[in-house]
Amino acid sequence: MIERVQLDQSSSKHLYIQLYSQLKELIERRKIKSHTKLPSIRKFAKELGVNNVTIVNAYNLLEEEELVYKKVGSGTYVAPIVELKDDIYLDEEVYIDEDTKFIEEKKRGSKEGKIINFATAAPTPDLFPIKPFKRLLNKVLDRDGGYAFGYQKSQGYSPLRKSISQYIGKCQIEASIDEIQIISGAQQGIDILAKTFLDYGDKVFVERPTYPGAISVFKSRHADIREVPIRKDGIDLDLLEEELEKEKPKFLYLMPNFQNPTGYSYSQEKKERILKLAEEYDLLIIEDDCLSDLNYGVGYGENKFLALKAMDKDDRVIYIKSFSKIFMPGLRLAFLIIPERYFDDILLSKYMSDIFTDGLVQRVLDLYFREEFWEDQINKLKQTYQKRYEVMVVALNKYLPQEVKFITPQGGLNLWLELPQGLTVKKLYDKAFAAGVNIAPGTVFYYTQPQEDKVRLSIAAVTEEEIKEGIKRLGKIISKELSNNKDWDNSWMPMV
Ligand SMILES: Cc1ncc(COP(=O)(O)O)c(C=O)c1O
């Protein structure tokens, strides 16, 4: 298997990081067995045509992550992989209730009692890169000591803002470090923007359906929330213009790529038209982008789904990006890109909220970027999610009756189903839960007049096996309900 290792001398990525990443992958995928002796430093360096130090550095990184162990005078060996047992940790699933508050916390119990959870779009702990994080955390502590725990700049740790400016440049968004504001999660971003811009009764336009966490914030500011329906290629522009003719909102809150909950993305044409409308009507747009890195079938840095911010020549867009779905939600890390005219007001709102975001985690994330682990992190997540997504699409086509409608968004974590007439999501939710499957009822994503025939399914917290099994169970329930409905309908047929 070692023969598979190939280093690219022309890549900007350090050779030892390339070697470490490839060996790590081989070990984690069990392509190299536990206790196998890795090649000696000198031999491996000669074979790969690199310096001995490259091999030493790569082996050291693997050792720090406990993927290999060293025997004095003998060499470096692959460590046995420790399986994480289900009952070692408690996995708390947070579920959003009809009032959009986070209420119901279900503790995961034994294997038999385990619920197949399509309701949450939060990644599970097995996807978190704990070992590299631990190593970088120690590095930060050794390097910065107490400084990591002192008061930090409200705008955020400057080296991290520089790293983010480079990372976001790959998504074709140009942002200087002055325009970047670190925040403690995208939810805080929505909150401080609402605090900055909204007074009692101010109008806010949102997509219908939308992210309930945003609705809660706007409600808390007593804003006048107007919902504009979203179509498969983005918000309905005719209806949006109709609303704009009547009144001007303080801002539009939009998710142009892999929208939550629908998974829909705006067409390029719609993105361009929205920006034109913004100019025409002098609008501010808040673009919430949690998931655009998870566009499947393209490499890191390539993007079929441009952010509005990448096309925003006129500085009409405030961009929010969360690290929760692509790194670890518990770190509470996200950032804003802000046009200059709003710098001071938004900084003040951030300061009033929590003064600054945790300095230690900002420093660790910065090292993640600097030591070039970020690309691996995104690629690994994408690989996992893309497989799940493909399994999900196959299962939906195979097991659900054709009366259930959905589109396949090519990215993100969510799929949005439209149930056949006569089957409400409440009924499906109850029956599915009794069958060990948790779904997110579409009703929670509407501000007014919740639609009863929509379901959001997420692939964030389910394995490929669980997807097949869970969709099979859902399919059975829906088919049964459909045939019951048919019986009922028939009883009203005139006897001819
Ligand atoms: C669209 C959207 N915005 C914001 C958030 C909140 O993200 P964070 O964990 O960064 O606060 C979420 C979380 O699910 C989300 O889906």
The ligand as a MOL file (V3000), in Angstrom:
LIG
                    3D

  0  0  0     0  0            999 V3000
M  V30 BEGIN CTAB
M  V30 COUNTS 16 16 0 0 0
M  V30 BEGIN ATOM
M  V30 1 C -29.0560 28.8340 7.5900 0
M  V30 2 C -28.4150 28.7910 8.9400 0
M  V30 3 N -27.9010 29.9050 9.4560 0
M  V30 4 C -27.3310 29.9160 10.6790 0
M  V30 5 C -27.2600 28.7740 11.4280 0
M  V30 6 C -26.6150 28.8200 12.7880 0
M  V30 7 O -25.2690 28.4270 12.6470 0
M  V30 8 P -24.2030 28.5460 13.8220 0
M  V30 9 O -24.0630 27.1920 14.4350 0
M  V30 10 O -22.9480 28.9910 13.1480 0
M  V30 11 O -24.7050 29.5590 14.7970 0
M  V30 12 C -27.7910 27.5800 10.9250 0
M  V30 13 C -27.7420 26.3560 11.7170 0
M  V30 14 O -28.3020 25.3620 11.4050 0
M  V30 15 C -28.3840 27.5920 9.6420 0
M  V30 16 O -28.9030 26.4900 9.1060 0
M  V30 END ATOM
M  V30 BEGIN BOND
M  V30 1 1 1 2
M  V30 2 1 2 3
M  V30 3 2 2 15
M  V30 4 2 3 4
M  V30 5 1 4 5
M  V30 6 1 5 6
M  V30 7 2 5 12
M  V30 8 1 6 7
M  V30 9 1 7 8
M  V30 10 2 8 9
M  V30 11 1 8 10
M  V30 12 1 8 11
M  V30 13 1 12 13
M  V30 14 1 12 15
M  V30 15 2 13 14
M  V30 16 1 15 16
M  V30 END BOND
M  V30 END CTAB
M  END
